[in-house]
Amino acid sequence: LGELGFTYPKYNGAWNFTADPNGTIHMDEKEYDYLFWDAKSQLDVTKTDIHAGFIVNKDSLTGFFETQLTAMGLTPREQQDFITYWCPLMQDSEKSYVHFMFNEECNSIATLDITPTPDHIFRVYMIWSDASEINPATIHEQKIESFHREGFSVVEWGGANAEFISDML
């Protein structure tokens, strides 16, 4: 759905690995805490209720994410990774628009094929943009989906700066 950019470890058409129950990934005689990929793609939000979301002040981003990511069921480590990745990128805006896409909706961004099939998969993809041109009255609070881990569980999170959103609201 897009062209992969940087991957770590290197992606060669597939990542072949084993994972411990604690989530540690073993591949090519190395251990990893997670797999990373980025891509350039066209976001298709035509089936997304972009009016459901949040307008968040820059100085409230950390607390906002702690609250929302906890509600989603992300672990403290996953929350820390999410916050330390995204908050620095969002610092140029005094206010940010934030919308979360969940599970099947994420397939419009990237497909996910895992063998053997996990018992549970939780995918969350955040789209955000500067909210200086967005009328807060056009946004209603988004319902946050939650994830309960049981058995073989996979969590994937990601996001993108969707600068075009302000033109749609």
JOMOGI-V975259 format. One record per backbone hydrogen bond with DSSP energy under -0.5 kcal/mol. CO is the residue of the C=O (numbers start at 1). NH is the residue of the N-H. If there is no record, write none. Layout:
BEGIN
co=CO nh=NH
co=CO nh=NH
END
This chain:
BEGIN
co=1 nh=42
co=2 nh=4
co=3 nh=40
co=6 nh=38
co=8 nh=36
co=10 nh=12
co=14 nh=12
co=14 nh=16
co=15 nh=17
co=18 nh=26
co=20 nh=23
co=24 nh=20
co=25 nh=27
co=25 nh=32
co=26 nh=18
co=27 nh=30
co=30 nh=27
co=32 nh=25
co=36 nh=8
co=38 nh=5
co=39 nh=41
co=40 nh=3
co=41 nh=43
co=43 nh=45
co=45 nh=48
co=48 nh=50
co=49 nh=52
co=51 nh=53
co=51 nh=140
co=53 nh=142
co=54 nh=56
co=54 nh=98
co=56 nh=96
co=57 nh=60
co=57 nh=61
co=58 nh=61
co=60 nh=64
co=61 nh=65
co=62 nh=66
co=63 nh=67
co=64 nh=68
co=65 nh=69
co=66 nh=70
co=67 nh=71
co=68 nh=72
co=69 nh=73
co=69 nh=74
co=70 nh=73
co=72 nh=147
co=75 nh=79
co=76 nh=80
co=77 nh=81
co=78 nh=82
co=79 nh=83
co=80 nh=84
co=81 nh=85
co=82 nh=86
co=83 nh=87
co=85 nh=89
co=86 nh=89
co=86 nh=90
co=87 nh=90
co=88 nh=91
co=90 nh=93
co=94 nh=58
co=95 nh=131
co=96 nh=56
co=97 nh=129
co=98 nh=54
co=99 nh=127
co=101 nh=125
co=102 nh=105
co=103 nh=106
co=104 nh=107
co=105 nh=108
co=106 nh=109
co=106 nh=110
co=120 nh=154
co=122 nh=156
co=123 nh=103
co=124 nh=158
co=125 nh=101
co=126 nh=160
co=127 nh=99
co=128 nh=162
co=129 nh=97
co=131 nh=134
co=134 nh=136
co=135 nh=138
co=136 nh=139
co=140 nh=53
co=147 nh=149
co=151 nh=153
co=152 nh=119
co=152 nh=120
co=154 nh=122
co=156 nh=124
co=158 nh=126
co=160 nh=128
co=160 nh=162
co=161 nh=163
co=162 nh=165
co=163 nh=166
co=164 nh=167
co=164 nh=168
co=165 nh=168
co=165 nh=169
END
